[in-house]
Amino acid sequence: MRDKIVAGNWKMNNDLAQTEDLLSNIKKLYKENREVRVIVAPAFTNLHHAFESLRDSPIDVAAQNMNEHKEGAYTGEVSAQMLSSIGIKIVILGHSERRAIFNETDALLAKKVDAALENDMEVIFCCGEELSERKGEKHFEVVKSQLENGLFHVAEGQWSKIVIAYEPVWAIGTGETASPEQAQEMHAFIRKTIAEKFGSELANKVAILYGGSVKPANAQEIFAKEDVDGGLIGGASLKAEDFIAIAEAF
């Protein structure tokens, strides 16, 4: 049975006081459900505080990014080893904003994936198409290329550490949402693509999350689809009531 996961990507939001407040409210509202794994991803500056705050909670903490190098003259960067040293064992890689704004390539992301796995970290690997690519009917081609170039070098034995998040870029922060049918179609395609490379047994164990304007109002319908195993939540994860409502949508 695949993991059901709801992960909140806080992006560049919340100072320490706001982080404390949001974590406190999430903990108050959260009713443990062993069938659903809940993850929060605060900013780098608040990761250690979040880890300590949630140490006795079933809620996990993830980083939003990391550098591919172990150490060195990379001013402003954070390594997998540094994250591991403060208890962070999950990292989001390849988010569309990292790809678009910071020019992260598939080749770079492959190196980041390797660095994370070498440090026994779990990877939430993001993939997804731009609006022009969807309109040009290249969305399957784009997502397949991102998967092949960024992940398909990973050994079969390491795939237990991989979670995939499909995020149609045109539905992030726009208020637009892929229909449940569109989400299912792409999730099924992703699973089929993995199966063609690694076999259906492995593919059927990989959790695939949907990311793109998920809200309490639409979460249940989206999560009901066969190949949708949860969500990578952006804006709605900044409101404790909305985030917990989404986590309870299963």
TORKESE-827007 format. One record per residue: residue number from 1; residue in one letter; x, y, z of N, C-alpha, C, O, CB in turn. Coordinates in steps of 0.2 Angstrom, whole numbers, plus 5000, padded with zeros to 4 digits. Each point is the difference from the previous one (the first is absolute). Glycine has a CB too. Example, Ala and Ser with C-alpha at 12.3 -4.5 7.8 and 13.67 -1.06 7.14 Angstrom:
<pts>
   nr  rest  n_xx  n_yy  n_zz  ca_xx  ca_yy  ca_zz  c_xx  c_yy  c_zz  o_xx  o_yy  o_zz  cb_xx  cb_yy  cb_zz
    1     A  5066  4972  5039   4996   5006   5000  5004  5006  5000  5005  4999  5003   4986   4995   5003
    2     S  5007  5011  4990   5004   5006   5001  4996  5005  5003  5003  5006  5001   5003   4991   4989
</pts>
This chain:
<pts>
   nr  rest  n_xx  n_yy  n_zz  ca_xx  ca_yy  ca_zz  c_xx  c_yy  c_zz  o_xx  o_yy  o_zz  cb_xx  cb_yy  cb_zz
    1     M  5004  4994  5000   4996   5006   5000  5004  5006  5000  5005  5001  5004   4986   4993   5002
    2     R  5008  5011  4990   5004   5006   4999  4998  5005  5006  4995  5000  5002   5006   4998   4985
    3     D  5004  5006  5015   4999   5005   5005  4995  5005  4997  5001  5002  4994   5011   4996   5011
    4     K  4984  5005  5000   4996   5005   4998  5004  5006  5004  5001  5000  5006   4988   4993   4993
    5     I  5012  5012  4997   5004   5006   5002  4997  5007  4999  4998  5001  4994   5012   4992   5004
    6     V  4990  5011  5007   4999   5007   4999  5005  5004  5003  5002  5000  5006   4986   4998   4995
    7     A  5016  5006  4994   5006   5003   5002  4999  5008  4999  4997  5002  4994   5010   4988   5003
    8     G  4994  5014  5007   4999   5007   5000  5007  5004  4998  5004  5000  5004   4986   4999   5004
    9     N  5010  5004  4986   5006   5004   4998  4999  5007  5002  4996  5003  4996   5006   4989   4994
   10     W  5001  5010  5015   4999   5007   5002  5003  5006  4996  4999  5006  5001   5000   4989   5011
   11     K  5006  5002  4984   5003   5005   4995  5004  5006  5005  5001  4998  5005   4990   4999   4985
   12     M  5010  5009  5007   5003   5005   5004  4995  5004  5004  4999  5006  4998   5010   4994   4993
   13     N  4988  4997  5014   4995   5002   5004  5002  4999  5007  5002  4994  5002   4989   5005   4989
   14     N  5006  5005  5014   5001   4999   5007  5006  5001  5003  5005  4996  4999   4986   4996   5000
   15     D  5010  5013  5006   5006   5001   5004  4999  4995  5006  4996  4996  5000   5005   5016   4996
   16     L  5003  4988  5009   5000   4996   5005  4994  5000  5004  4997  4995  5002   5015   5006   4999
   17     A  4986  5005  5001   4993   5000   5004  4994  4998  4996  4996  4996  5003   5009   5014   5003
   18     Q  4995  4991  4988   4995   4997   4995  5000  4993  5000  4995  4996  4999   5005   5015   4995
   19     T  5006  4986  5005   5001   4993   5000  4998  4997  5006  4996  4995  5000   5014   5007   4993
   20     E  4992  5001  5013   4998   4997   5006  4992  5000  5001  4997  4995  5002   5013   5009   5003
   21     D  4987  5001  4993   4993   5001   5000  4996  4994  4995  4995  4997  5002   5006   5016   5001
   22     L  5002  4987  4991   4997   4995   4996  5001  4993  5002  4995  4996  5000   5007   5012   4991
   23     L  5004  4990  5011   5001   4993   5003  4995  4999  5006  4998  4994  5000   5014   5007   4996
   24     S  4988  5004  5008   4995   4999   5006  4993  4998  4998  4997  4996  5003   5011   5012   5004
   25     N  4990  4996  4988   4993   4999   4998  4999  4993  4996  4995  4997  5001   5004   5016   4998
   26     I  5006  4986  4997   5000   4993   4997  4999  4994  5005  4996  4996  4999   5011   5009   4991
   27     K  4998  4996  5015   5000   4995   5005  4993  4999  5004  4998  4995  5002   5015   5007   4999
   28     K  4984  5004  5000   4994   5000   5004  4994  4997  4996  4996  4996  5003   5008   5014   5003
   29     L  4996  4991  4987   4995   4997   4996  5001  4993  4998  4995  4997  4998   5003   5015   4998
   30     Y  5008  4986  5003   5002   4994   4997  4998  4994  5005  5001  5000  5005   5008   5005   4989
   31     K  4987  4991  5003   4998   4993   5003  5003  4995  4996  4999  4999  4994   4990   5005   5010
   32     E  5016  4992  5000   5004   4995   4996  4996  4995  4997  4995  4997  5002   5013   5005   5007
   33     N  4994  4998  4984   4997   4995   4996  5006  4996  4997  5003  5002  4996   4986   5005   5001
   34     R  5011  4987  5005   5006   4996   4998  5000  4998  4992  5005  4998  4998   4995   4997   5014
   35     E  4994  5006  4985   5000   4999   4993  5002  5006  4996  5001  4999  4994   4990   4993   5008
   36     V  5010  5014  5001   5002   5006   4996  5007  5002  5004  5000  5002  5006   4988   5001   4990
   37     R  5017  4998  5000   5006   5003   5002  5000  5008  4999  4999  5002  4994   5007   4987   5003
   38     V  4995  5015  5008   5000   5007   4999  5007  5003  5001  5004  4998  5004   4985   5002   5001
   39     I  5013  5004  4990   5007   5003   5000  4999  5008  4999  4996  5002  4997   5009   4987   4998
   40     V  5000  5014  5009   5000   5008   4999  5007  5002  4998  5005  4997  5002   4986   5005   5006
   41     A  5009  5003  4987   5007   5002   4998  5001  5007  5001  4998  5004  4995   5002   4987   4996
   42     P  5002  5011  5015   5001   5008   5001  5007  5002  4996  5003  4996  4997   4991   5003   5014
   43     A  5007  5007  4990   5006   5003   4998  5006  4998  5003  5000  4997  5006   4994   5013   4991
   44     F  5012  4990  5000   5006   4997   5003  5001  5003  5007  5002  4996  5005   5003   5003   4984
   45     T  4994  5007  5012   5002   5003   5007  4995  4997  5006  5002  5001  5005   5001   5010   4989
   46     N  4992  4986  5004   4995   4998   5005  5000  4992  5000  4996  4997  5004   4997   5013   4995
   47     L  5011  4987  4997   5000   4992   5000  5001  4997  5007  4997  4996  5002   5007   5005   4986
   48     H  5002  5001  5015   5002   4997   5006  4994  5001  5005  4999  4996  5004   5013   5006   4994
   49     H  4986  5004  5003   4994   5002   5004  4994  4995  4999  4997  4998  5005   5007   5014   4996
   50     A  4994  4988  4993   4995   4995   4998  5001  4993  5002  4995  4997  5003   5002   5011   4987
   51     F  5009  4990  5009   5002   4993   5001  4999  4999  5008  4997  4995  5002   5011   5004   4988
   52     E  4995  5006  5014   4999   4999   5007  4993  5000  5003  4998  4997  5004   5013   5008   4997
   53     S  4985  5000  4996   4993   5001   5001  4996  4994  4999  4995  4998  5004   5006   5014   4994
   54     L  5001  4984  4997   4996   4994   4998  5003  4994  5001  4998  4994  4998   4998   5013   4993
   55     R  5009  4993  5013   5004   4994   5002  4996  4994  5003  5001  4995  4998   5009   5013   5004
   56     D  4985  4994  5002   4995   4995   5003  4994  4999  4996  4995  4998  5003   5010   5005   5008
   57     S  4995  5000  4983   4994   5000   4996  5001  4995  4994  5006  4999  4998   4991   5013   5006
   58     P  4998  4985  4993   5000   4996   4994  5001  5004  4994  5001  4997  4995   4992   4995   5010
   59     I  5007  5015  4996   5001   5004   4994  5008  5001  4998  5004  5001  5005   4985   5005   4998
   60     D  5012  4993  4991   5007   5000   4998  5002  5007  4997  4996  5004  4998   5004   4984   4999
   61     V  5007  5013  5003   5002   5007   4997  5005  4999  4994  5004  4996  5000   4995   5009   5012
   62     A  4999  4999  4983   5005   4999   4994  5003  5007  4998  4997  5005  5002   4995   4986   4994
   63     A  5013  5009  5001   5003   5006   4997  4998  5001  4993  4997  4995  4997   5013   5003   5010
   64     Q  4990  5008  4991   4997   5002   4994  5005  5000  4994  4998  5000  4994   4994   5007   5012
   65     N  5014  4991  4996   5006   5000   4995  5006  4998  5003  5000  5000  5006   4994   5009   4987
   66     M  5011  4990  5003   5007   4999   5003  5005  5000  4994  4998  5000  4994   4998   4993   5016
   67     N  5010  5008  4992   5006   5000   4995  5002  4993  4999  4999  4996  5004   5004   5016   4999
   68     E  5000  4987  4991   5002   4993   4998  5007  4999  5002  5002  4994  5000   4991   5007   4990
   69     H  5011  5004  5013   5006   4998   5003  5000  4999  5007  4996  5002  5004   5009   5005   4987
   70     K  5000  4989  5011   5001   4998   5007  5002  5006  5004  4998  5001  5006   5005   4988   4991
   71     E  5002  5015  5001   5002   5006   5003  5004  5004  4995  5001  4998  4995   5000   4996   5016
   72     G  5002  5012  4991   5004   5004   4996  4998  5007  5000  4996  5003  5004   5006   4987   4989
   73     A  5001  5014  5002   4999   5007   4999  4994  5001  4996  5000  5003  4994   5012   4999   5007
   74     Y  4982  4997  5002   4994   5001   4997  4995  5005  5004  4996  4998  5004   5005   4990   4990
   75     T  5001  5018  5006   4997   5005   5005  4993  5000  5000  4996  5000  4994   5014   5007   5004
   76     G  4987  4992  5008   4992   5000   5000  4997  4994  4999  4994  5000  5001   5007   5011   4995
   77     E  5003  4984  5003   4997   4993   4998  5000  4996  5007  5003  5001  5004   5000   5000   4984
   78     V  4992  4993  5011   4999   4996   5006  5001  4993  4997  4997  4998  4995   4996   5010   5011
   79     S  5011  4987  4997   5001   4994   4998  4995  4994  5003  4997  5002  5005   5015   5001   4993
   80     A  4988  4992  4999   4996   4994   5003  5003  4998  5007  4996  4999  5004   5001   4997   4984
   81     Q  5009  5004  5012   5004   4998   5007  4998  5005  5005  4998  4998  5006   5011   4997   4988
   82     M  4990  5012  5004   4998   5005   5005  4993  4999  5003  4998  5000  5005   5010   5008   4989
   83     L  4988  4990  5001   4993   4999   5001  4999  4994  5005  4996  5000  5005   5000   5005   4984
   84     S  5007  4989  5009   5000   4994   5004  5002  5002  5007  4998  4996  5005   5005   4997   4985
   85     S  5002  5011  5011   5003   5001   5007  4995  5004  5004  5001  4999  5006   5010   5002   4989
   86     I  4984  5002  5003   4995   5003   5004  4993  4996  5000  4995  5002  5002   5010   5009   4996
   87     G  4996  4983  4999   4994   4995   5001  4996  5000  4993  4994  4997  5000   5006   5005   5012
   88     I  5001  5002  4983   4996   5000   4994  5002  4995  4995  5006  5000  4998   4993   5012   5004
   89     K  4996  4983  4997   5002   4994   4996  4995  5000  4994  5000  4995  4996   5004   4999   5014
   90     I  4993  5012  4988   4996   5000   4994  5002  5007  4996  5000  5005  5004   4990   4988   5002
   91     V  5010  5007  4988   5001   5006   4996  4996  5000  4994  4999  4995  4996   5013   5005   5008
   92     I  4985  5006  4994   4997   5001   4994  5005  5002  4995  5003  5005  5001   4986   4998   5005
   93     L  5011  4994  4988   5004   5002   4995  4997  5001  4993  4995  4996  4999   5014   4997   5007
   94     G  4993  5011  4990   4997   5001   4994  4994  5004  4999  4996  5000  4995   5009   4990   5002
   95     H  4993  5014  5009   4994   5004   4999  5000  5004  4994  5005  5003  4999   4993   4996   5014
   96     S  4996  5002  4984   5000   5005   4994  5003  5006  5001  5003  5003  4996   4987   4991   5001
   97     E  5009  5009  5009   5003   5007   5002  5008  4999  5000  5003  5005  4998   4987   4999   5008
   98     R  5012  4991  4996   5008   4999   5000  5002  4999  4992  5005  5003  4998   4995   4992   5014
   99     R  4996  5002  4985   5002   4999   4993  4999  5006  4996  5005  5002  4996   4991   4986   5004
  100     A  4999  5016  5001   4999   5006   4996  5004  5006  5002  5003  5003  4996   4985   4992   5002
  101     I  5012  5006  5008   5003   5006   5003  5007  4999  5001  5004  5005  4998   4986   4998   5008
  102     F  5013  4992  4996   5007   4998   5001  5003  4996  4995  5006  4998  5001   4991   5003   5011
  103     N  5000  4998  4983   5002   4996   4994  5003  4993  5002  5006  4998  4997   4997   5013   4998
  104     E  4994  4986  5009   5002   4993   5002  4999  4995  4994  4994  5000  4998   5004   5003   5015
  105     T  5007  4994  4985   4999   4995   4994  4999  4993  5003  5001  4998  5006   5006   5009   4987
  106     D  4991  4989  5002   4999   4993   5002  5007  4997  5002  5000  4996  5005   4990   5003   4987
  107     A  5015  5003  5005   5007   4997   5001  5002  5002  5007  5002  4996  5004   5001   5005   4984
  108     L  4995  5005  5014   5002   5003   5007  4995  4996  5005  5003  4998  5005   5000   5013   4991
  109     L  4991  4988  5003   4996   4997   5004  5002  4992  5001  4999  4998  5006   4991   5010   4991
  110     A  5012  4989  4998   5003   4993   5001  5005  5000  5005  5000  4995  5004   4997   5002   4984
  111     K  5008  5008  5012   5005   5000   5005  4997  5001  5007  5003  4998  5005   5005   5007   4986
  112     K  4987  5000  5009   4997   5001   5007  4997  4994  5003  5000  4998  5006   4998   5014   4990
  113     V  4998  4984  4999   4997   4994   5002  5006  4995  5003  4998  4997  5005   4992   5004   4986
  114     D  5015  4998  5006   5006   4996   5002  5002  5002  5007  5001  4996  5004   5002   5002   4984
  115     A  4998  5009  5013   5003   5002   5006  4995  4999  5006  5002  4998  5005   5004   5011   4989
  116     A  4987  4991  5004   4995   4999   5005  5000  4993  5002  5000  4998  5006   4993   5011   4990
  117     L  5007  4986  4999   5000   4993   5001  5007  4998  5004  4999  4995  5004   4993   5003   4986
  118     E  5013  5005  5008   5007   4998   5004  4999  5001  5007  5004  4997  5004   5002   5005   4985
  119     N  4990  5003  5013   4999   5002   5007  4994  4997  5003  4998  5002  5005   5008   5009   4993
  120     D  4992  4984  4999   4994   4996   5002  4994  5005  5001  4996  4999  5005   5011   4993   5001
  121     M  4992  5013  4990   4994   5004   5000  4995  4998  4995  5001  4997  4995   5006   5012   5008
  122     E  4987  4992  4998   4994   4999   4996  4999  5006  4995  5001  5006  5003   4994   4987   5006
  123     V  5004  5006  4985   4999   5005   4995  4993  5001  4998  4997  4995  4998   5014   5003   4998
  124     I  4986  5008  5004   4994   5001   4997  5002  5004  4993  5001  5006  5000   4992   4995   5011
  125     F  5006  4995  4984   5003   5002   4993  4994  5003  4996  4995  4997  4999   5014   4995   5001
  126     C  4991  5015  4998   4995   5003   4997  5001  5000  4992  5006  5000  4998   4993   5007   5012
  127     C  4996  4992  4987   5000   5001   4993  4993  5003  4997  4995  5000  5004   5013   4989   4995
  128     G  4992  5013  4995   4994   5003   4998  5001  5005  4994  5006  5002  4999   4989   4997   5012
  129     E  5000  5003  4985   5000   5003   4994  4998  5008  5001  4996  5001  5004   5003   4988   4989
  130     E  5004  5015  5003   4997   5007   4999  4994  5000  4996  4998  4995  4997   5014   5010   5004
  131     L  4984  5001  4999   4994   5000   4997  5001  4999  4992  4996  4997  4997   5000   5011   5012
  132     S  5009  4996  4989   5001   4999   4992  5002  4993  4998  4998  4998  4995   5006   5013   5005
  133     E  4999  4985  5005   5001   4993   4998  4994  4996  5000  4999  4995  4997   5012   5006   5008
  134     R  4984  5001  5000   4994   4996   5000  4996  5002  4994  4997  4995  4997   5003   5005   5016
  135     K  5000  5006  4985   4996   5002   4994  5003  4997  4994  4996  4999  4995   5001   5012   5011
  136     G  5009  4988  4994   5004   4997   4994  5000  4993  5000  5003  4997  4996   5004   5013   5004
  137     E  4989  4987  5005   4999   4993   5001  5007  4996  5000  5001  4995  4998   4989   5006   4996
  138     K  5015  5003  5010   5006   4997   5001  5001  4998  5008  5005  4998  5002   5000   5009   4988
  139     H  4989  4993  5013   5001   4999   5008  5002  4993  5002  5004  4999  5004   4987   5009   4997
  140     F  5007  4987  4995   5003   4993   5001  5007  5000  4999  5004  4997  5004   4985   4998   4993
  141     E  5013  5008  4997   5007   5000   4998  5005  5003  5005  5005  4998  5002   4991   5002   4986
  142     V  5001  5006  5015   5004   5004   5004  5001  4996  5007  5006  5000  5003   4990   5011   4992
  143     V  4999  4986  5008   5000   4997   5006  5004  4994  4999  5004  4998  5005   4985   5006   4998
  144     K  5011  4992  4992   5004   4994   4999  5007  5002  5000  5004  4996  5003   4987   4998   4991
  145     S  5011  5011  5002   5007   5002   5000  5003  5002  5007  5005  4998  5002   4993   5006   4986
  146     Q  4998  5000  5016   5002   5002   5007  5001  4994  5004  5005  4999  5004   4988   5011   4995
  147     L  5003  4985  5000   5001   4994   5004  5006  4996  4998  5004  4998  5004   4983   5001   4998
  148     E  5013  5000  4992   5006   4996   4997  5007  5003  5002  5004  4997  5002   4988   4999   4989
  149     N  5008  5011  5008   5006   5003   5001  5002  5001  5007  5006  5001  5002   4992   5005   4987
  150     G  4997  4995  5015   5001   5002   5007  5000  4994  5005  5003  5000  5005   4992   5011   4993
  151     L  5002  4983  5000   4999   4995   5005  5002  4993  4997  5001  4996  5004   4990   5011   5001
  152     F  5009  4992  4989   5000   4993   4997  5007  4997  5001  5001  4994  4998   4990   5009   4994
  153     H  5014  5001  5010   5006   4997   5002  5001  4997  5007  5004  4996  5002   5001   5012   4990
  154     V  4989  4993  5012   5000   4998   5007  4999  4992  5000  4996  4997  4996   4999   5014   5008
  155     A  5009  4985  5000   4999   4993   5000  4994  4998  5003  4997  5004  5004   5015   4995   4998
  156     E  4985  4995  4996   4994   4998   5002  4999  5000  5008  4995  5001  5002   5004   4992   4987
  157     G  5006  5005  5014   5000   4999   5007  5000  5007  5004  4998  5000  5006   5008   4990   4993
  158     Q  4995  5015  4997   4999   5007   5004  4993  5003  4998  4999  5006  5003   5014   4995   4996
  159     W  4983  4996  4997   4994   5003   4999  4995  5001  5006  4995  5003  5000   5006   4993   4988
  160     S  5000  5000  5017   4996   5000   5006  5001  5007  5003  4996  5002  5004   5005   4986   4998
  161     K  5004  5016  4996   5001   5007   5003  4998  5005  4995  5001  5006  5002   5009   4990   5004
  162     I  4986  5002  4989   4998   5005   4995  4992  5001  5000  4997  4995  5000   5013   5002   4993
  163     V  4988  5009  5008   4993   5002   4999  5000  5005  4994  5004  5004  4999   4993   4994   5013
  164     I  4998  5001  4984   4999   5005   4994  4995  5005  5001  4994  4998  5002   5011   4993   4990
  165     A  4996  5015  5006   4994   5005   5001  4999  5003  4993  5005  5003  4997   4998   5000   5015
  166     Y  4991  4996  4985   4999   5003   4993  4996  5006  5002  4995  5001  5003   5004   4988   4991
  167     E  5004  5016  5003   4998   5007   5001  4999  5004  4993  5005  5002  4997   5000   4998   5014
  168     P  4989  5000  4986   4999   5004   4994  5001  5007  5001  4997  5003  5004   4995   4989   4992
  169     V  5014  5011  5001   5002   5006   5002  4995  5006  5000  4999  5005  5003   5012   4991   4993
  170     W  4984  5003  4999   4995   5004   4998  4995  5000  5006  4995  5005  5000   5007   4994   4988
  171     A  4998  4997  5017   4995   4999   5005  5003  5002  5007  4997  4999  5005   4997   4993   4988
  172     I  5012  5011  5007   5004   5001   5006  4999  5008  5002  5002  5004  4996   5006   4987   5002
  173     G  4988  5010  5007   4999   5007   5002  4996  5004  4996  5000  5006  5000   5011   4993   5005
  174     T  4985  4998  4990   4996   5004   4995  4993  4999  5002  4996  5004  4997   5013   4994   4994
  175     G  4989  4998  5013   4993   4998   5002  4997  4995  4995  4995  4998  5001   5004   5014   5003
  176     E  5005  4987  4991   4998   4995   4995  5002  4993  5003  5005  4999  5003   4996   5009   4987
  177     T  4995  4987  5008   5002   4993   5003  4999  4995  4994  4994  5001  4996   5003   5002   5016
  178     A  5007  4993  4987   4999   4994   4995  4994  4997  5003  4999  4999  5006   5013   5000   4990
  179     S  4983  4999  4999   4994   4996   5002  5003  4993  5003  5005  4998  4999   4988   5007   4992
  180     P  5003  4992  5014   5002   4994   5002  5001  4995  4995  5005  4995  5000   4988   5007   5010
  181     E  5004  4998  4984   5001   4996   4994  5007  5001  4997  5004  4995  4998   4984   5004   5000
  182     Q  5014  5007  5002   5006   5002   4997  5006  4998  5005  5005  4997  4997   4990   5013   4997
  183     A  5004  4991  5012   5005   4998   5005  5001  4992  5000  5005  4998  4999   4992   5012   5008
  184     Q  4997  4986  4992   5001   4993   5000  5003  4998  4994  5004  4995  5000   4986   5004   5006
  185     E  5008  5004  4988   5003   4998   4994  5008  5001  5000  5004  4995  4998   4986   5009   4996
  186     M  5013  5001  5009   5007   5001   5000  5003  4996  5005  5005  4997  4999   4994   5015   4998
  187     H  4998  4987  5009   5002   4995   5005  5001  4993  4997  5005  4997  5002   4990   5010   5007
  188     A  5000  4991  4988   5000   4993   4997  5006  5000  4995  5003  4995  4999   4984   5004   5002
  189     F  5014  5006  4995   5005   5000   4995  5007  5000  5003  5004  4996  4998   4989   5011   4995
  190     I  5008  4996  5013   5006   5000   5004  5001  4993  5002  5006  4998  5000   4993   5014   5004
  191     R  4996  4985  4999   5001   4993   5003  5002  4995  4994  5004  4996  5001   4987   5007   5008
  192     K  5005  4998  4985   5002   4996   4994  5007  5001  4998  5003  4995  4998   4985   5006   4999
  193     T  5014  5005  5003   5007   5002   4998  5005  4996  5005  5005  4998  4997   4991   5013   4998
  194     I  5003  4990  5011   5004   4996   5005  5000  4993  4999  5005  4996  5000   4993   5013   5008
  195     A  4996  4988  4991   5000   4993   4999  5003  4997  4993  5003  4995  5001   4986   5006   5005
  196     E  5011  5004  4989   5004   4998   4994  5007  4999  5001  5004  4996  4997   4988   5010   4997
  197     K  5011  4998  5011   5007   5000   5002  5002  4995  5005  5005  4996  5000   4996   5016   4997
  198     F  4995  4988  5008   5002   4996   5006  4995  4994  5002  5001  4996  5005   5004   5014   4999
  199     G  4989  4989  4992   4995   4995   5002  4994  5003  5004  5001  5005  5003   5009   4986   4996
  200     S  4985  5005  5000   4994   5003   5003  5000  4999  5007  4997  5004  5004   4997   4993   4986
  201     E  5009  4998  5013   5000   4999   5007  5003  5006  5004  4998  5003  5005   5004   4985   4993
  202     L  5004  5015  4999   5003   5006   5003  4996  5006  4999  4998  5004  5004   5013   4991   4994
  203     A  4986  5005  4996   4996   5006   4998  4994  5001  5004  4998  5005  5002   5006   4994   4987
  204     N  4993  4995  5013   4994   5000   5004  5001  5002  5008  4996  5001  5004   4999   4991   4988
  205     K  5012  5008  5010   5001   5002   5006  5002  5007  5001  5001  5003  5006   5003   4986   4996
  206     V  4997  5015  4993   5002   5007   5000  4994  5004  5001  4996  5000  4996   5014   4998   4996
  207     A  4991  5006  5013   4994   5005   5001  5001  5006  4996  5006  5003  4999   4994   4994   5013
  208     I  4995  5005  4985   5000   5006   4995  4995  5005  5002  4994  4999  5001   5009   4994   4990
  209     L  4999  5013  5011   4996   5005   5003  4998  5005  4994  5004  5001  4995   5002   4998   5017
  210     Y  4989  5004  4989   4997   5006   4996  5002  5006  5003  4998  5001  5006   4993   4992   4989
  211     G  5012  5012  5002   5001   5007   5002  4997  5005  4995  5003  5000  4995   5007   4996   5012
  212     G  4986  5008  4996   4997   5005   4995  4993  5003  5003  4995  4998  4997   5011   4996   4993
  213     S  4995  5011  5014   4993   5003   5003  4996  4995  5003  4994  5000  4999   5007   5009   4992
  214     V  5001  4986  5013   4996   4996   5004  4997  5003  5006  5004  5004  5003   5003   4986   4993
  215     K  4987  5010  5005   4996   5003   5005  4996  4995  5004  4998  4995  4997   5002   5016   4997
  216     P  4997  4991  5012   4995   4995   5003  4994  4999  4996  4998  4994  5000   5006   5010   5011
  217     A  4994  5000  4984   4994   4999   4996  5001  4995  4995  4995  4997  4997   5002   5015   5005
  218     N  5009  4987  4995   5002   4996   4995  5004  4994  5001  5001  4995  4996   4998   5015   4997
  219     A  5004  4990  5013   5005   4994   5002  4996  4993  5000  5004  4996  4997   5002   5013   5010
  220     Q  4989  4991  4995   4997   4993   5001  4999  4997  4993  5001  4994  4999   4993   5009   5012
  221     E  5003  5001  4984   4999   4998   4993  5006  4998  4997  5001  4995  4996   4989   5012   5003
  222     I  5016  4997  5002   5006   4999   4997  5003  4993  5003  5003  4996  4996   4999   5017   5002
  223     F  4998  4987  5009   5003   4994   5003  4997  4994  4999  5003  4994  5001   5001   5013   5007
  224     A  4990  4993  4989   4996   4994   4999  5002  4996  4994  4998  4994  4999   4992   5011   5007
  225     K  5014  4998  4990   5002   4997   4994  5005  4995  5001  5004  5000  5005   4994   5011   4989
  226     E  5002  4984  5002   5004   4993   5001  5007  5002  5001  5003  4997  5005   4989   4997   4989
  227     D  5011  5010  5002   5008   5001   5000  5002  5006  5004  5006  5002  5000   4994   4992   4989
  228     V  4995  5010  5014   5002   5006   5004  5001  4998  5007  4995  4998  5003   4999   5009   4989
  229     D  5012  4993  5011   5001   4998   5007  5001  5005  5005  5002  4999  5005   5004   4992   4989
  230     G  4992  5015  5004   5000   5006   5005  5002  5006  4996  4999  5001  4994   5004   4991   5015
  231     G  4999  5013  4995   5001   5007   4997  5007  5003  5003  5001  4999  5006   4987   5002   4992
  232     L  5015  5003  4997   5005   5005   5002  4996  5007  5001  4999  5002  4994   5011   4991   5001
  233     I  4989  5009  5010   4996   5006   5001  5004  5006  5001  5004  5001  5004   4987   4992   5002
  234     G  5007  5012  4991   5003   5007   5000  4997  5005  5005  5000  4999  5006   5004   4999   4982
  235     G  4992  5006  5009   4996   5006   5004  4996  4997  5005  5000  5003  5006   5000   5004   4984
  236     A  4996  4988  5009   4996   4997   5005  5003  4997  5006  4997  4999  5006   4995   4999   4985
  237     S  5015  5001  5009   5004   4997   5005  5001  5005  5005  5003  4999  5006   5002   4992   4987
  238     L  4994  5016  5005   5002   5005   5005  4994  5002  5005  5001  5004  5004   5007   5000   4987
  239     K  4987  4992  5008   4994   5001   5004  4999  4993  5004  4998  4996  4996   4997   5014   4997
  240     A  5006  4990  5013   4999   4994   5004  4994  4996  4998  5000  4994  4999   5007   5011   5010
  241     E  4987  4999  4991   4994   4997   5000  4999  4997  4993  4998  4994  4999   4997   5014   5009
  242     D  5007  4995  4987   5000   4998   4993  5005  4994  4999  4998  4995  4997   4999   5016   4999
  243     F  5009  4989  5006   5004   4995   4999  4998  4993  5004  5000  4995  4997   5009   5014   5002
  244     I  4988  4992  5007   4998   4994   5003  4994  4997  4997  4999  4994  4999   5006   5010   5012
  245     A  4991  5001  4986   4994   4997   4997  5002  4996  4993  4996  4995  4999   4997   5015   5006
  246     I  5012  4993  4992   5002   4996   4994  5003  4993  5002  4999  4995  4997   5004   5016   4997
  247     A  5001  4989  5012   5003   4994   5002  4994  4995  5002  5001  4994  5000   5009   5012   5004
  248     E  4984  4996  4998   4995   4996   5002  4995  4998  4994  4995  4997  5001   5006   5008   5011
  249     A  5001  4998  4982   4996   4999   4994  5000  4993  4998  4995  4998  4996   5007   5013   5001
  250     F  5002  4984  5005   5000   4993   4998  4995  4997  5003  4999  4994  4999   5013   5006   5000
</pts>
